[in-house]
Amino acid sequence: MKLRTLRGLLGSLLACMLLYPAARAWAQDKTTGYESFSVGNVAAKTPGRTSPGLLLMGGGREIDKAFEWFAAQAGHGHIVILRASGDDALQKYIYHDVGGVASVQTLVFHARAPASDPRVLAIVKHADGIFIAGGDQANYVRFWKGTPLNALINAHVRAGKPLGGTSAGLAILGEWGYGAMDGGSITSPEALRNPAGSAVTLVDHFISLTLMHGIITDTHFAQRDRLGRLLVFVARLAKDHHTAAITGLGVDQDSALLVDANGDARLLSWHVDGHAWIVVPKKLRDVERTGGRQVLDAYLKDRVTTGKPLDLDGYVVTGVGTGSRLHLPDCTVENATFVRHIDIDGGQPVERSGTQVRGGHVSPGSLIGADVAEP
C-alpha cells in the first residue's frame, strides 16, 4: 500500500512538472492579456545609429538579407516583434540565425487592454526597430487601433526608426488596409462579384507612414491570386474617398521590399519570378484630372455598387522585379519587369490584348514560376 501511494505521489508530481509551463503561459494570458518573450541583453546600449526604413514582406519564408538590412537600420540594437498569435520562433530566427542585434523581444497580444499597459508600452518605446508579424490583421485592428500602442508605433517611425511587417503585418502598413473584419479573407472572384459589398472591409487612420501615403497593400500576392481583389480595393477606395489618387501595392510570398529613408525600394525574393505589383487606376485619374471629383463620383456610381460585378477600364499593372527600383510614395518604377493594361468587364479582369486574367496572373505562364533561387 505504501509503495502504491508513493508511486501515486510521484506520478502526480511528474504530471504537475510537465503541465506547469503550459499552465504558467495560460495564467499570464488570462491575467495580462499578452505573452512576452526575450532573448539577448535588453539593457545593452544600441551599438549604432538608427535609420528610417520600411521592410515590406509578402509573407512566407524569411529572407536573411532582408533582416540583416533591417538590423542595420535599427543600429544593430533592440528589435521588438508584435503579433496576436504564435510564439517566439521569429525572435529566435532573428537573434540566432540572422544575428547582429543586441536583443529581440516578442509581444503576443490576446486582447486590447495590453495596448495601454505601461509595461508593454515601455518595451515598445525601447525598440530600435519594430516588426509586425503575420497572423490575422483583424486582431491588429481590434487590439491596437486608436490605442497608446498605435500612437507609439507612429511615433517610432517619426523618430527615424525602421518598421517592418509581413503578411498580416504588411496588410496594415498602407494608408488604407484590408482589415478582413468579417472573419474571413475575401478572394478575388468574390470581391470582383460584389466590390461594394460588406465583405470588402477597408480600414484607415491606423498606421501613419508618409512613404505609404495613398497606398493600399496586399500580400501572398501571386501565390494566392490576389490581383483581382487589389483591383477592387483600389476602385472601392476611389469611390468611398472621392479621389483616384489611390495605388495598390502587392508583394509576392517569399519576397520583400526594402525601402530606405528617401522612399527608394529594391526587391528581394526567393522566386526567380518574384515581384512586387503596382496597380494604378489610370482611367479614373484621367477622369478626375479632366472633370474633377464630381465627374469622378458620377463615373463610379454604377460601376462600383453593391451586388453588381465591377465594371471598370483602364488599370495599369506594373511589375517590380529584383532588378527594378521602386520609388515611394509616388510608386514610379525604373526598369519594370512588365507593364500590363487591364480592364474589368462584368467582374472579369481582361488584358487589353484580350487575354483573360486569372487572379494574380497577368499573362499565361512565365511571369509566376515555382523555381526557387537564393535572394
Summary of the structure (lengths in Angstrom):
residues: 375
radius of gyration: 22.9
end to end distance: 66.2
largest distance: 94.7
contacts: 1364
relative contact order: 0.12
helix: 35%
strand: 25%
